[in-house]
Amino acid sequence: MNIKFFGEKLFTKIFFSVLSIVVAVAVLALYFHIEKFLEIRVVAWVIILAVALSYLISVNISKPIIKIKEGAKRFAEGDFSQKLEPEGPKEIAELAEALNKMAEELNKRIAKISIRKNEQEAMFSSMKEGVIAINAKEEIIRINNAALKFFAISSSPQDLKYKSVYEVIRNAEMLDFIKRSLNTDEHIEREITVLGEKERILLVNADPLFDLENKKIGTIIVMNNITRIRQLDKMRQEFVANVSHELKTPITAIKGYVETLLNTPQADEETKRKFLEIINKKSDQLNTIIDDLLQLAKLDKQNKVELTSENICAIVEAASQCCSKLVECKNINLEIACEDEIIANVNGNLIERALANLIDNAVKYSPENSKVLVTAKKENGVAKISVRDWGSGIEKEHHARLFERFYRVDKGRSRELGGSGLGLSIVKHIALVHSGKVYVKSELGKGSEFVLEIPLNL
């Protein structure tokens, strides 16, 4: 618009300049009474001269205007790399300067907008919450990486823009929720299970999406992965149920035998002794469960433990001594093979407790007159302690859950042997507070090997 305005103004100036010249020459010719032939010849030369002059003036003025036009076109396309040269008449030079300033300001604003857009895009893409914006036509406006991951979608967010949600999402619960959210102006939420390689539980929230005129144009959906929370809730419920059951079993037995003794005052001494021994055994079992629960609670609270430089072989020896009574009762050959000078930064009491639990289990589940082998060695920067037995072994399906609280492979036999169901869970927690790990290798009928690995330097 500015170019057009200045072009018209300059054209007018040229027109009137040429007209003035022609009029001036005509007046002069009449004034000096030039002859007719000469008058015609002079007028012809004047016209030629006027045309040439007009052409030169026009070129001089239009050239910078054309350059300005081309420059303005570049600016409109977003190319601000070349500035306009302020040349030609003053007005055109000023116009070029004004356009240069405008281009500079536009470039700065576009750069700021681009930076903000990139920041927002980075934040949107990095969110752990899945976000999907959907328009009234049930087409995807925006979707972030977390949402793609939740539904195992391999396409990029850009490829899915304005695609129907029915082509992208293959979950009936989610599609039903989207349809519901598009038909309401209120906030709604729902838990949705997404099946796949890993089952996910999503807490999905939907709110209406409005434009600048406050007109509803779709819905925005935010998804939070609450799988871990639900798993913890389930574990807590199972834990409470298991604790109640484990505590109730010995308490019920104690109560039953006490009531029997009270109701049969004439019972013989041998019966009384037998009942009292059972009561004592159940009391010990109850006390073991409570001690183990307290130990687990303490370990749960500890992110770090006090560490000292300890000789692992000495800890192994001390742990084996804790099980000496049971070893003698079952005539178990307990062998210890330990490399010299395995020094590690550990909490000696906790490692001893973990090894005592492993050795105790190995002895309990080994047949009489059999062997249990405990080995300790350095390997790849860790102290690797193994407890091997040749008992009945454990089926592979139980391996993943062995270290859960109160998980028992053979519930009846475990209780009969006096286990609390918490020993391996305690071993796992002790390994974790040492930044280590514990795992099992076992085959049914071939015995079991429990391995505790602790970093030598923490």
Summary of the structure (lengths in Angstrom):
residues: 458
radius of gyration: 45.3
end to end distance: 73.9
largest distance: 168.7
contacts: 1305
relative contact order: 0.06
helix: 56%
strand: 19%
